[in-house]
Amino acid sequence: MGLRLPLQSLRISILAQLAFLILAAMLLISVVMLTFQEHALIQGKLQQGRLLSSTLRLHFKERGNSLRKGPQLKPALTRLILTAGFSGASVMDQKGRILFIAGTAGELRQKGIAQSRQTLATGKKTTRFSGQTWGVLWLASDSLIISAPVLDNGRIQGSVTVWSSLQNIYRKMRRSGKLILIYILLNTLILISVGLYLLSRSVVKPVHKLLHITEAFTKGEALPFLPDSSENEMGQLNRSLKMMLKKLEENKQELQAHISSLEKANEEIRKTQAELIKSEKLASVGRLATGIAHEIGNPMGIILGYMDLLKRDDLTGPERQDFLNRVETEIARINGIIRQLLDFSRPAGGEPKETSVHEVILATLKMLEPQPLMAGIEPDILLRAERDTVWADPNQLQQVFLNIIINAADAMEAEKSLVIMTSVAGNTIRIKIKDTGTGIPEKDIDGIFDPFYTTKPPGKGTGLGLSVSYTIIKELGGTIRAENNPGPGATITLDIPLYNGESGGGAGHRA
């Protein structure tokens, strides 16, 4: 059924165009034929009128005034006029007296008499078409008046005028027009049938075959066999289609090979990306472990001191219980510090879920609080976003904030001020982390998110922190950018799509 509709449309189009062209041609021929026929009939009428006028002039010269008095001549002339197909005639002498007149009274007769008198005055032959009526195809003259003077040795002796209505000519032509119309319709039907058969055989059927071949090819079947065809345009189209399908088959195979190669490359990229995130996390864990080791030393010293006190025998029960409680507090403190590090060091690639950005920021700051690099830094935390839920792996999001804050802390020397603020911008939550460090060189500001970019001395950083952060934020459908402050330091701005109640809420999802 899918092939029949286009074919029917093609046949209907061919049929309509054939019918239009043939009908237009036949009608044009008919119009030309009718126009020539009308012209020929009117010219014949003119010739008859001139002959009749000559006959009446001869009678006038031979009989003169006897035309008025001859009772036998008048009926004979009247029969002659009517037999010639004219409506009437008149003969006048040089004084304008009517010697003979035939035809019924009416407007045409009055026009004929007036024309006869005008001929007496001018002495010239005149042929006049008057009135207006509907002819065969358009408006035409209603009547014909032929007038001529009767001359004797150059002197005007009188005038002869004949007149006739042209309605009979138009009626005859209209009757023949009906026959012509029937002839046109029959010829049109015959020509359309023959033309449609020939065009179907030479155009429609080949097109049907080509459509069947292309449809079969688009459904994924093997390259169809195309037989050799004639040397005309359809044959050239057939051969061109064969070449095109062959090329498409080759391109399809190449494309499948490229897709397979790209799938492998994407898989490698995903593995490499996961390894980069993992390596950067391990680097961060190593750096944090150094600070935590120092931080654990203080409560360990306190615990050892209380343990020595507990060995004394002179302690009262309440004192011993107090020392034990203090030891327990310090152990809980050590456990919390180690637990934070263990939680952060878990392998990346956890499942994304509804995550509070504010909670991740606060947890990150709490983990960094005992670190020596945060010494002298009191973060100014302005969590102003009314909504802060995103669809993300909280562990990866914490990795982003950790990388940015550590970079900021490393960049600050004398003046140490760290501002973390959030706000809602449309359907995203915007996080700005502003420091008072040395800033970013203008020539490098567009490349700080490139892998292995770093301004730290060897052993201080891998150069992957911001690159990994960029990758994580991009996967969340967000953006990350850096700019220098008007004063000292720089600002990192992150835009992350807010969670819209559907899993996988990323860029473009409404919150």
C-alpha positions as CSV (number, residue, x, y, z in Angstrom):
1,M,0.0,0.0,0.0
2,G,2.9,2.3,0.7
3,L,3.9,2.2,-3.0
4,R,0.5,2.6,-4.5
5,L,-0.3,6.1,-3.3
6,P,2.8,7.7,-4.9
7,L,2.0,5.8,-8.1
8,Q,-1.6,6.9,-8.1
9,S,-0.5,10.4,-7.6
10,L,1.9,10.2,-10.5
11,R,-0.7,8.7,-12.8
12,I,-3.3,11.3,-11.7
13,S,-0.7,14.1,-12.3
14,I,0.1,12.7,-15.8
15,L,-3.6,12.3,-16.5
16,A,-4.4,15.8,-15.4
17,Q,-1.6,17.4,-17.4
18,L,-2.4,15.3,-20.5
19,A,-6.0,16.3,-20.3
20,F,-5.2,19.9,-19.8
21,L,-2.7,20.0,-22.7
22,I,-4.9,18.1,-25.1
23,L,-8.1,20.1,-24.2
24,A,-6.2,23.3,-24.5
25,A,-4.8,22.4,-27.8
26,M,-8.1,21.1,-29.2
27,L,-9.9,24.2,-27.9
28,L,-7.3,26.5,-29.4
29,I,-7.6,24.7,-32.8
30,S,-11.4,24.9,-32.5
31,V,-11.3,28.6,-31.8
32,V,-9.0,29.2,-34.8
33,M,-11.3,27.0,-37.0
34,L,-14.4,28.8,-35.9
35,T,-12.8,32.2,-36.3
36,F,-11.7,31.3,-39.9
37,Q,-15.1,29.8,-40.6
38,E,-16.9,33.0,-39.3
39,H,-14.6,35.1,-41.4
40,A,-15.2,33.0,-44.5
41,L,-19.0,33.0,-44.1
42,I,-19.0,36.8,-43.6
43,Q,-16.8,37.3,-46.7
44,G,-19.1,35.0,-48.6
45,K,-22.0,37.1,-47.4
46,L,-20.2,40.2,-48.6
47,Q,-19.6,38.7,-52.0
48,Q,-23.3,37.7,-52.3
49,G,-24.3,41.3,-51.2
50,R,-22.0,42.8,-53.8
51,L,-23.4,40.5,-56.6
52,L,-27.0,41.3,-55.5
53,S,-26.2,45.0,-55.5
54,S,-24.7,44.7,-59.0
55,T,-27.8,42.9,-60.2
56,L,-30.1,45.6,-58.8
57,R,-27.9,48.4,-60.4
58,L,-28.3,46.7,-63.8
59,H,-32.1,46.5,-63.4
60,F,-32.1,50.2,-62.5
61,K,-30.1,51.2,-65.6
62,E,-32.3,49.1,-67.9
63,R,-35.7,50.0,-66.5
64,G,-35.2,53.2,-64.4
65,N,-38.4,54.5,-63.0
66,S,-40.3,51.4,-64.2
67,L,-39.0,49.6,-61.1
68,R,-41.7,51.6,-59.2
69,K,-44.5,50.7,-61.5
70,G,-43.6,47.2,-62.8
71,P,-46.0,44.9,-60.9
72,Q,-44.3,41.7,-62.1
73,L,-40.7,42.9,-61.6
74,K,-41.0,43.8,-58.0
75,P,-42.0,40.2,-56.7
76,A,-39.2,38.7,-58.8
77,L,-36.6,41.0,-57.3
78,T,-38.0,40.4,-53.8
79,R,-37.6,36.6,-54.4
80,L,-34.1,37.2,-55.7
81,I,-33.2,39.1,-52.6
82,L,-34.6,36.6,-50.1
83,T,-33.1,33.7,-52.1
84,A,-29.7,35.3,-51.7
85,G,-30.2,35.3,-47.9
86,F,-30.6,39.1,-47.5
87,S,-33.3,40.7,-45.3
88,G,-34.1,43.5,-47.7
89,A,-33.0,46.0,-50.4
90,S,-33.8,49.5,-51.7
91,V,-33.3,51.4,-55.0
92,M,-33.4,55.2,-55.0
93,D,-33.2,57.7,-57.9
94,Q,-30.9,60.6,-57.8
95,K,-33.5,62.7,-56.0
96,G,-33.7,60.3,-53.1
97,R,-37.1,58.8,-54.1
98,I,-37.5,55.2,-53.4
99,L,-38.1,53.3,-56.6
100,F,-38.1,49.9,-55.0
101,I,-37.9,48.5,-51.5
102,A,-38.1,45.0,-50.1
103,G,-38.1,43.6,-46.6
104,T,-40.1,44.1,-43.5
105,A,-40.1,47.4,-41.7
106,G,-37.8,47.8,-38.8
107,E,-34.6,49.3,-37.5
108,L,-32.4,47.5,-40.0
109,R,-34.6,48.8,-42.9
110,Q,-34.3,52.4,-41.6
111,K,-30.5,52.0,-41.3
112,G,-30.4,50.7,-44.9
113,I,-32.5,53.7,-46.3
114,A,-30.2,56.1,-44.3
115,Q,-27.1,54.4,-45.7
116,S,-28.6,54.7,-49.3
117,R,-29.1,58.4,-49.0
118,Q,-25.6,58.8,-47.6
119,T,-24.3,57.0,-50.7
120,L,-26.2,59.4,-52.9
121,A,-24.5,62.3,-51.1
122,T,-21.0,60.9,-51.2
123,G,-21.1,58.8,-54.4
124,K,-19.0,56.1,-52.8
125,K,-19.5,52.5,-52.2
126,T,-19.9,51.6,-48.5
127,T,-20.0,48.4,-46.5
128,R,-21.2,48.8,-42.9
129,F,-21.5,46.4,-40.0
130,S,-23.9,47.6,-37.4
131,G,-25.4,46.6,-34.1
132,Q,-23.9,44.1,-31.6
133,T,-25.0,40.6,-30.6
134,W,-23.5,37.4,-29.2
135,G,-21.7,35.6,-32.0
136,V,-20.1,32.1,-31.6
137,L,-17.4,32.8,-29.0
138,W,-17.7,36.5,-28.3
139,L,-19.6,39.7,-29.2
140,A,-20.0,40.4,-33.0
141,S,-21.8,42.7,-35.4
142,D,-25.5,42.1,-35.7
143,S,-26.1,43.2,-39.3
144,L,-24.5,44.0,-42.7
145,I,-25.4,46.9,-45.0
146,I,-23.9,47.2,-48.5
147,S,-24.6,50.4,-50.5
148,A,-23.3,51.5,-54.0
149,P,-24.1,54.4,-56.3
150,V,-25.6,53.9,-59.8
151,L,-23.4,55.8,-62.2
152,D,-24.0,56.8,-65.9
153,N,-21.0,58.4,-67.6
154,G,-19.7,59.4,-64.2
155,R,-22.9,61.0,-63.1
156,I,-24.9,59.6,-60.1
157,Q,-28.3,58.3,-61.3
158,G,-29.3,56.7,-58.0
159,S,-28.2,54.2,-55.3
160,V,-28.7,50.6,-54.5
161,T,-28.6,49.2,-50.9
162,V,-28.9,45.7,-49.6
163,W,-29.0,44.6,-46.0
164,S,-29.0,41.5,-44.0
165,S,-29.0,40.2,-40.4
166,L,-26.0,38.0,-39.5
167,Q,-27.9,36.0,-36.9
168,N,-28.4,33.0,-39.3
169,I,-24.6,32.7,-39.8
170,Y,-24.0,32.7,-36.0
171,R,-26.8,30.1,-35.4
172,K,-25.3,27.8,-38.0
173,M,-21.9,28.1,-36.5
174,R,-23.2,27.5,-33.0
175,R,-24.8,24.3,-34.2
176,S,-21.6,23.2,-35.8
177,G,-19.8,24.2,-32.6
178,K,-21.7,21.5,-30.7
179,L,-20.5,18.9,-33.1
180,I,-16.9,20.3,-32.7
181,L,-17.2,20.0,-28.9
182,I,-18.3,16.4,-29.2
183,Y,-15.4,15.8,-31.6
184,I,-13.0,17.5,-29.1
185,L,-14.2,15.3,-26.2
186,L,-13.9,12.1,-28.2
187,N,-10.4,13.0,-29.4
188,T,-9.4,14.0,-25.9
189,L,-10.5,10.7,-24.4
190,I,-8.7,8.7,-27.2
191,L,-5.5,10.8,-26.9
192,I,-5.5,10.6,-23.1
193,S,-5.9,6.9,-23.1
194,V,-3.2,6.3,-25.6
195,G,-0.9,8.9,-24.0
196,L,-1.4,7.4,-20.5
197,Y,-0.7,3.9,-21.7
198,L,2.5,5.0,-23.4
199,L,3.7,7.1,-20.5
200,S,2.8,4.4,-18.0
201,R,4.9,2.0,-19.9
202,S,7.8,4.3,-20.4
203,V,7.7,6.3,-17.2
204,V,5.3,5.1,-14.5
205,K,6.3,1.4,-14.5
206,P,10.1,2.2,-14.4
207,V,9.5,4.6,-11.6
208,H,7.5,1.9,-9.8
209,K,10.4,-0.4,-10.1
210,L,12.9,2.2,-8.8
211,L,10.6,3.0,-5.9
212,H,10.4,-0.7,-5.0
213,I,14.1,-1.0,-5.1
214,T,14.8,2.1,-3.0
215,E,12.2,1.0,-0.4
216,A,13.7,-2.4,-0.2
217,F,17.1,-0.9,0.3
218,T,16.0,1.5,3.0
219,K,14.5,-1.4,5.0
220,G,18.0,-2.8,5.3
221,E,17.9,-5.5,2.7
222,A,20.9,-6.4,0.6
223,L,21.8,-4.3,-2.4
224,P,19.1,-5.3,-5.0
225,F,19.9,-6.5,-8.5
226,L,19.2,-3.8,-11.1
227,P,18.9,-5.1,-14.7
228,D,20.5,-3.2,-17.6
229,S,18.0,-0.8,-19.2
230,S,17.7,1.4,-22.3
231,E,19.8,4.4,-23.2
232,N,17.1,7.0,-22.6
233,E,16.8,9.2,-19.5
234,M,15.1,6.4,-17.5
235,G,18.0,4.1,-18.3
236,Q,20.4,6.8,-17.1
237,L,18.4,7.2,-13.9
238,N,18.5,3.5,-13.4
239,R,22.2,3.3,-13.8
240,S,22.7,6.4,-11.6
241,L,20.5,4.8,-8.9
242,K,22.6,1.6,-9.1
243,M,25.8,3.6,-8.6
244,M,24.2,5.6,-5.7
245,L,22.9,2.5,-3.9
246,K,26.3,0.8,-4.3
247,K,28.0,3.9,-2.8
248,L,25.4,4.1,0.0
249,E,26.1,0.4,0.8
250,E,29.8,1.1,1.0
251,N,29.2,4.2,3.1
252,K,26.9,2.3,5.4
253,Q,29.6,-0.4,6.0
254,E,32.1,2.4,6.7
255,L,29.7,4.1,9.0
256,Q,29.1,0.9,11.0
257,A,32.9,0.4,11.3
258,H,33.2,4.0,12.5
259,I,30.4,3.6,15.0
260,S,32.0,0.5,16.4
261,S,35.3,2.3,16.6
262,L,33.7,5.3,18.3
263,E,31.9,3.0,20.8
264,K,35.3,1.5,21.7
265,A,36.9,4.9,22.0
266,N,34.0,6.2,24.2
267,E,34.5,3.2,26.4
268,E,38.2,4.0,26.7
269,I,37.5,7.6,27.4
270,R,35.0,6.7,30.2
271,K,37.6,4.3,31.7
272,T,40.3,7.0,31.4
273,Q,38.0,9.6,32.9
274,A,37.2,7.3,35.9
275,E,40.9,6.6,36.4
276,L,41.6,10.4,36.4
277,I,38.9,11.0,39.0
278,K,40.3,8.2,41.0
279,S,43.9,9.3,40.8
280,E,43.0,12.9,41.7
281,K,40.9,11.6,44.7
282,L,43.9,9.5,45.9
283,A,46.1,12.6,45.6
284,S,43.7,14.6,47.6
285,V,43.4,11.8,50.2
286,G,47.2,11.7,50.5
287,R,47.3,15.4,51.1
288,L,44.5,15.3,53.6
289,A,46.0,12.3,55.4
290,T,49.1,14.4,56.2
291,G,47.0,17.0,57.9
292,I,44.8,14.5,59.7
293,A,47.9,12.7,61.0
294,H,49.0,15.9,62.7
295,E,45.4,16.5,63.9
296,I,45.2,13.1,65.5
297,G,48.4,13.6,67.4
298,N,46.8,16.2,69.8
299,P,43.9,13.9,71.0
300,M,46.3,11.0,71.2
301,G,48.5,12.9,73.5
302,I,45.5,13.8,75.7
303,I,44.4,10.2,75.7
304,L,47.8,9.0,76.9
305,G,47.9,11.7,79.6
306,Y,44.5,10.6,81.0
307,M,45.6,6.9,80.8
308,D,48.6,7.7,83.0
309,L,46.2,9.5,85.5
310,L,43.9,6.5,85.5
311,K,46.8,4.3,86.7
312,R,46.9,6.2,90.0
313,D,45.3,4.5,93.1
314,D,44.3,7.7,94.8
315,L,41.5,8.5,92.4
316,T,38.0,8.7,93.5
317,G,35.2,7.1,91.6
318,P,33.8,10.3,90.1
319,E,37.3,11.5,89.1
320,R,38.0,8.1,87.4
321,Q,34.7,8.3,85.5
322,D,35.4,11.9,84.4
323,F,38.8,10.8,83.0
324,L,37.2,7.9,81.2
325,N,34.6,10.3,79.7
326,R,37.3,12.6,78.5
327,V,39.2,9.7,76.9
328,E,36.0,8.6,75.2
329,T,35.4,12.1,73.8
330,E,38.9,12.3,72.3
331,I,38.6,8.8,70.8
332,A,35.3,9.8,69.3
333,R,37.0,12.9,67.8
334,I,39.7,10.7,66.3
335,N,37.1,8.3,64.9
336,G,35.2,11.2,63.3
337,I,38.3,12.5,61.6
338,I,39.2,9.1,60.3
339,R,35.6,8.4,59.2
340,Q,35.5,11.6,57.2
341,L,38.6,10.6,55.3
342,L,37.4,7.0,54.8
343,D,34.0,8.3,53.4
344,F,35.8,10.6,51.0
345,S,38.2,8.0,49.9
346,R,35.5,5.6,48.7
347,P,35.8,4.6,45.0
348,A,34.2,7.0,42.7
349,G,31.3,6.0,40.4
350,G,28.5,5.8,42.9
351,E,24.9,6.1,41.8
352,P,23.5,9.7,41.4
353,K,20.7,10.6,43.8
354,E,18.9,13.6,45.2
355,T,21.8,15.6,46.8
356,S,21.7,18.8,48.8
357,V,24.4,21.2,47.6
358,H,24.4,23.0,50.9
359,E,25.0,19.8,52.9
360,V,27.9,18.8,50.6
361,I,29.5,22.2,51.0
362,L,29.2,22.1,54.8
363,A,30.5,18.5,54.9
364,T,33.5,19.5,52.8
365,L,34.4,22.4,55.0
366,K,34.1,20.3,58.1
367,M,36.5,17.7,56.6
368,L,39.0,20.5,55.8
369,E,38.6,22.2,59.1
370,P,41.5,20.4,60.9
371,Q,43.8,20.7,57.9
372,P,46.9,23.0,58.3
373,L,46.2,24.7,55.0
374,M,43.0,26.1,56.4
375,A,44.8,27.7,59.3
376,G,43.9,31.4,59.6
377,I,41.0,31.0,57.1
378,E,37.5,31.6,58.5
379,P,35.1,30.8,55.6
380,D,32.3,33.3,55.0
381,I,29.4,30.9,54.1
382,L,26.4,32.6,52.5
383,L,24.0,29.8,51.5
384,R,21.2,31.9,50.1
385,A,19.7,29.5,47.5
386,E,16.0,28.7,48.3
387,R,16.4,25.4,46.5
388,D,19.6,23.4,46.5
389,T,18.7,19.8,45.5
390,V,20.5,18.4,42.4
391,W,20.7,15.0,40.9
392,A,24.3,14.0,41.4
393,D,26.7,11.6,43.2
394,P,27.4,13.5,46.4
395,N,30.9,11.9,46.6
396,Q,31.8,13.4,43.2
397,L,30.2,16.7,44.1
398,Q,32.3,16.8,47.2
399,Q,35.4,16.1,45.1
400,V,34.6,19.3,43.0
401,F,34.3,21.5,46.1
402,L,37.3,20.0,47.7
403,N,39.5,20.7,44.7
404,I,38.4,24.3,44.3
405,I,38.7,25.1,48.0
406,I,42.2,23.5,48.3
407,N,43.3,25.5,45.2
408,A,41.9,28.7,46.8
409,A,43.6,28.0,50.2
410,D,47.0,27.3,48.4
411,A,46.7,30.6,46.5
412,M,46.2,32.7,49.6
413,E,49.2,34.0,51.6
414,A,49.0,37.1,53.8
415,E,45.3,38.1,53.4
416,K,43.1,35.0,53.8
417,S,39.4,35.4,53.0
418,L,37.2,32.7,51.5
419,V,33.6,33.4,50.6
420,I,31.2,30.6,49.5
421,M,27.8,31.8,48.4
422,T,24.9,30.2,46.6
423,S,21.8,31.6,44.8
424,V,19.2,30.4,42.4
425,A,19.5,31.5,38.7
426,G,16.6,30.3,36.7
427,N,16.5,26.5,36.8
428,T,20.0,26.2,38.2
429,I,21.8,26.7,41.5
430,R,24.8,29.0,41.2
431,I,27.8,28.5,43.6
432,K,30.5,31.1,43.8
433,I,33.8,30.4,45.6
434,K,35.8,33.6,46.0
435,D,39.3,33.8,47.4
436,T,41.9,36.6,48.0
437,G,44.8,34.8,46.5
438,T,47.2,35.7,43.7
439,G,44.6,35.3,41.0
440,I,45.0,33.7,37.6
441,P,47.3,35.1,34.8
442,E,45.1,36.5,32.1
443,K,46.9,34.5,29.4
444,D,46.1,31.2,31.3
445,I,42.5,31.9,32.5
446,D,41.0,30.0,29.5
447,G,43.2,27.0,30.1
448,I,43.0,26.4,33.9
449,F,40.5,23.5,33.3
450,D,42.9,21.7,30.9
451,P,44.5,18.5,32.2
452,F,47.8,18.9,34.0
453,Y,47.6,22.7,34.2
454,T,49.1,23.9,37.5
455,T,51.0,26.8,38.9
456,K,52.1,24.8,42.0
457,P,55.7,23.6,42.5
458,P,56.4,19.9,41.9
459,G,55.0,17.7,44.5
460,K,52.3,20.2,45.5
461,G,49.6,19.2,42.9
462,T,48.8,17.0,39.9
463,G,47.2,19.6,37.7
464,L,44.1,17.4,37.4
465,G,41.9,18.9,40.1
466,L,40.1,21.6,38.0
467,S,40.1,19.4,35.0
468,V,38.3,16.6,36.9
469,S,36.0,19.1,38.4
470,Y,35.1,20.4,34.9
471,T,34.3,16.9,33.7
472,I,32.1,16.1,36.7
473,I,30.1,19.4,36.4
474,K,29.7,18.9,32.6
475,E,28.3,15.4,33.2
476,L,25.7,17.0,35.5
477,G,24.7,19.3,32.7
478,G,26.2,22.3,34.3
479,T,29.0,24.8,33.7
480,I,32.1,26.0,35.5
481,R,34.1,29.1,34.8
482,A,36.8,31.2,36.4
483,E,37.4,35.0,36.5
484,N,39.7,37.3,38.4
485,N,38.3,39.6,41.0
486,P,38.5,43.4,40.7
487,G,40.7,43.2,43.8
488,P,43.0,40.4,44.8
489,G,42.1,36.8,44.1
490,A,39.8,34.9,41.8
491,T,36.2,33.5,41.7
492,I,35.1,30.1,40.5
493,T,31.4,30.0,39.4
494,L,29.5,26.8,39.1
495,D,25.9,26.5,37.6
496,I,24.3,23.1,38.3
497,P,20.7,22.2,37.1
498,L,18.3,21.9,40.0
499,Y,16.5,18.6,40.5
500,N,13.0,18.5,39.0
501,G,11.6,15.4,40.6
502,E,12.7,13.1,37.8
503,S,15.7,10.8,37.9
504,G,18.4,11.9,35.6
505,G,17.4,15.6,35.9
506,G,20.1,17.3,34.0
507,A,20.4,20.3,31.7
508,G,17.2,21.5,30.4
509,H,15.0,19.9,33.1
510,R,12.7,22.2,34.9
511,A,13.0,22.5,38.6
